[in-house]
Amino acid sequence: MIEAAGPDQRQALLTRLGFRFGVNGPHAARTMMLDDLRTLLAHTPAAASRQAYATAIVTDNLLGKSTKKARALSLKHLAALYGLDAVNPLFRALRRLWPLDAAAQPLLALTVALARDPLLRASRAFVLSRPVGVLVSPEDVAAFLADAFPDRFSAASLKSFSRNLAGTWTAAGFLQGSRRKIKSLPVLRAEVVALSLFLGYLEGRSGQRLFSSEWMTVLGGTPAELDALTSVAANRGLLVFMCAGGVKEVRFPGYLTPDEEHIRQEAAHVV
């Protein structure tokens, strides 16, 4: 995944394609804000500019926040999590897939948030490693983060972070319960598989390597299930998928501009 992607040059290129890097992220203060995102995207056009989203959130108070400061913070966190800009390839892909299946939206949001929030990414390995049916407490998440970032965050910060992270993984379907969080698995959708393959594509993967990226690992499906959902996505025109003799090819026509495709190819060659 991108944490181990290589030198700063590669991260700089991937940043131009919509990824974000660092240590901290919006989950220091919020969850992935799924309800707010749903409201925002339901009431703004797919080609809306960054300023149009700002106007909807801050000026028009579309999200119903009680103060102007709360509106500004909502804009800040949503922009960090998702981009909120039609020039961002990740956000464009999200908007393209978002209205097709409401049941896919939690995992679509999680996928983009993982690409853009380093703090959320840091929790991924822990959550995915828990067996289905096992209790996952906020204290467990906080302890994992303390080990991952020794001496970086206070105990109070870790407690707050763990609550926000647990809320996001619950909204995405990987945890169930209010106070007692139990590990579960979400139902996969073709739109989510398409987006996860696209993230691997942006990183420079192709062919079978697209199906072994850590974006696909998050989904937890078997190879047969993922192939079947990729075929469904292709039948719906979300991507092009060809599989013959064990050789796979996936393409994403119309997802990237020529300049963005050039950046993607350049990133693929940075070791």
C-alpha positions in Angstrom: 0.0 0.0 0.0 1.1 3.6 -0.2 2.8 3.6 3.3 5.5 1.5 1.7 5.3 3.0 -1.7 8.9 4.3 -1.9 10.6 7.7 -2.0 9.1 11.1 -1.6 8.9 11.6 -5.4 6.4 8.8 -5.7 4.3 10.2 -2.8 4.3 13.6 -4.5 3.1 12.1 -7.8 0.3 10.1 -6.0 -0.7 13.2 -4.1 -1.4 14.8 -7.5 -3.8 11.9 -8.2 -5.7 12.4 -4.9 -3.9 10.5 -2.2 -2.8 12.1 1.1 0.2 11.2 3.3 1.6 12.1 6.7 0.7 10.8 10.2 -2.4 12.7 11.4 -5.7 13.1 9.7 -9.4 14.0 10.0 -10.0 11.0 12.3 -8.2 12.9 15.0 -11.5 14.9 15.2 -14.2 13.1 13.3 -15.4 9.8 11.8 -15.6 9.5 8.0 -18.8 11.7 8.3 -20.9 9.4 6.1 -24.2 11.1 6.8 -22.8 14.5 6.0 -21.2 13.2 2.8 -24.5 11.6 1.7 -26.4 14.9 2.2 -23.8 16.9 0.4 -23.5 14.7 -2.6 -27.3 14.3 -2.8 -27.7 18.1 -3.2 -24.8 19.1 -5.3 -24.1 18.3 -9.0 -21.3 15.8 -9.9 -19.3 18.5 -11.7 -19.5 21.0 -8.8 -16.4 23.1 -8.1 -14.6 23.2 -4.8 -16.2 26.6 -4.2 -19.7 25.2 -4.8 -19.2 22.7 -2.0 -17.9 25.4 0.3 -20.9 27.6 -0.5 -23.3 24.7 0.2 -21.7 23.8 3.5 -20.7 27.2 4.9 -23.0 29.7 3.3 -26.2 27.7 2.7 -25.6 25.5 5.8 -26.7 22.4 3.9 -25.5 20.1 6.6 -27.5 21.9 9.3 -24.6 22.9 11.6 -25.3 25.1 14.6 -22.5 27.7 14.1 -20.4 29.1 11.3 -17.3 27.6 13.0 -18.9 24.2 12.9 -19.7 24.7 9.2 -16.1 25.7 8.4 -14.8 22.7 10.3 -17.2 20.3 8.4 -15.9 21.7 5.1 -12.3 21.3 6.3 -12.7 17.7 7.4 -14.8 16.6 4.4 -12.3 18.2 2.0 -9.5 16.4 3.7 -11.3 13.0 3.7 -12.7 13.1 0.1 -11.2 16.1 -1.8 -14.5 17.8 -2.8 -13.0 18.9 -6.0 -13.8 17.8 -9.6 -10.1 18.1 -10.5 -9.3 15.3 -8.0 -9.3 11.9 -9.8 -10.2 10.0 -6.6 -13.2 12.3 -5.9 -14.4 12.2 -9.5 -14.4 8.4 -9.3 -16.3 8.5 -6.0 -18.9 10.8 -7.5 -19.2 8.6 -10.6 -19.9 5.5 -8.6 -21.8 7.1 -5.6 -25.3 7.3 -7.0 -25.4 3.8 -8.5 -26.1 1.8 -5.3 -26.9 3.4 -1.9 -25.8 0.1 -0.2 -22.3 0.6 -1.7 -21.9 4.1 -0.3 -20.4 3.2 3.1 -17.6 1.2 1.6 -17.1 3.7 -1.2 -16.6 6.4 1.4 -14.3 4.2 3.5 -12.1 3.4 0.4 -11.5 7.1 -0.4 -11.1 8.0 3.3 -8.4 5.3 3.6 -6.5 6.8 0.6 -6.7 10.3 2.2 -6.4 9.9 6.0 -3.1 8.4 7.3 -4.6 7.9 10.7 -7.4 5.8 9.4 -5.0 3.8 7.3 -2.9 3.1 10.4 -5.9 1.4 11.9 -6.6 -0.8 8.9 -4.2 -3.6 9.7 -5.5 -4.0 13.2 -9.2 -4.0 12.3 -8.8 -6.4 9.4 -6.7 -8.8 11.5 -9.5 -9.3 14.0 -11.5 -12.6 13.4 -15.2 -12.2 12.7 -17.2 -12.4 15.9 -14.4 -11.1 18.1 -15.0 -8.1 20.4 -13.0 -5.0 19.3 -12.8 -2.4 22.0 -11.8 1.2 21.7 -9.0 0.4 24.2 -7.7 -2.3 21.8 -7.6 0.3 19.0 -5.9 2.9 21.2 -3.3 0.3 22.3 -2.6 -0.6 18.6 -2.1 3.1 17.7 0.2 3.7 20.7 2.4 0.8 19.4 2.3 2.2 15.9 3.1 5.7 16.9 5.2 5.5 20.1 5.3 8.7 22.2 3.6 10.7 19.4 0.1 11.0 20.9 -1.2 11.5 24.4 -3.4 9.0 26.1 -6.4 11.4 25.8 -5.8 11.8 22.1 -5.5 8.1 21.5 -8.8 7.6 23.3 -10.5 10.2 21.1 -9.0 8.8 17.9 -10.0 5.2 18.8 -13.7 6.3 19.2 -13.7 8.1 15.8 -12.0 5.2 14.1 -14.3 2.6 15.6 -17.3 4.8 14.4 -16.0 4.7 10.8 -15.3 1.0 10.7 -18.8 0.4 12.2 -20.4 2.7 9.5 -18.5 0.8 6.8 -19.8 -2.6 8.1 -16.6 -4.0 9.6 -17.8 -3.7 13.1 -21.3 -4.1 14.6 -22.8 -2.8 17.8 -23.0 0.5 19.7 -21.0 0.1 22.9 -19.7 -3.4 22.3 -18.1 -3.6 18.8 -18.0 -7.0 17.2 -15.9 -7.7 14.1 -18.1 -8.4 11.1 -17.8 -8.3 7.3 -19.7 -6.0 5.0 -21.5 -7.1 1.9 -19.4 -6.4 -1.2 -20.8 -4.5 -4.2 -19.5 -4.2 -7.7 -19.1 -0.4 -7.3 -16.7 -0.9 -4.4 -14.6 -3.4 -6.3 -14.4 -1.0 -9.2 -13.2 1.8 -7.0 -10.7 -0.4 -5.1 -9.3 -1.6 -8.5 -9.0 2.0 -9.6 -6.9 2.9 -6.6 -4.5 0.1 -7.4 -4.5 1.3 -11.0 -3.6 4.9 -9.9 -0.6 3.4 -8.0 0.6 1.9 -11.2 -0.6 -1.7 -10.9 -2.0 -3.6 -13.8 -3.3 -7.1 -14.6 -3.4 -9.6 -11.8 -1.5 -7.2 -9.5 -4.6 -5.1 -9.4 -6.3 -7.9 -7.5 -3.6 -8.3 -5.0 -3.3 -4.7 -3.9 -4.1 -3.8 -0.3 -7.1 -1.8 -1.4 -8.6 -5.1 -2.6 -7.4 -6.9 0.6 -9.6 -4.6 2.6 -12.7 -6.1 0.9 -11.9 -9.6 2.1 -13.6 -11.4 -0.7 -12.3 -14.6 -2.3 -10.6 -14.4 -5.7 -13.7 -16.0 -7.3 -16.0 -13.4 -5.6 -13.8 -10.5 -6.7 -13.6 -11.7 -10.2 -17.4 -12.1 -10.4 -18.0 -8.6 -9.0 -15.4 -7.2 -11.5 -17.4 -8.9 -14.3 -20.6 -7.3 -12.9 -18.9 -3.9 -12.9 -17.7 -4.4 -16.4 -21.2 -5.3 -17.5 -22.5 -2.1 -16.0 -19.9 -0.1 -17.9 -17.9 0.9 -14.8 -14.6 -0.5 -16.2 -13.3 -2.8 -18.9 -12.4 -6.3 -17.7 -10.9 -9.1 -19.8 -9.9 -12.5 -18.5 -8.6 -15.3 -20.7 -6.1 -18.1 -20.0 -5.5 -16.8 -16.5 -4.4 -13.4 -17.8 -6.4 -10.4 -16.6 -6.7 -6.9 -18.0 -8.6 -4.1 -16.3 -9.0 -0.6 -17.9 -10.8 2.5 -16.8 -11.7 4.5 -19.9 -12.8 8.1 -19.1 -11.6 8.1 -15.5 -8.4 10.1 -16.1 -7.3 13.0 -18.2 -4.2 12.5 -20.5 -2.1 14.5 -18.0 -3.3 12.4 -15.1 -2.6 9.2 -17.0 1.0 10.5 -17.6 1.4 11.1 -13.8 0.1 7.6 -13.1 2.6 6.1 -15.5 5.4 8.2 -14.0 4.5 7.1 -10.5 4.5 3.5 -11.6 8.1 3.7 -12.6 9.4 5.3 -9.4 10.9 2.6 -7.3 
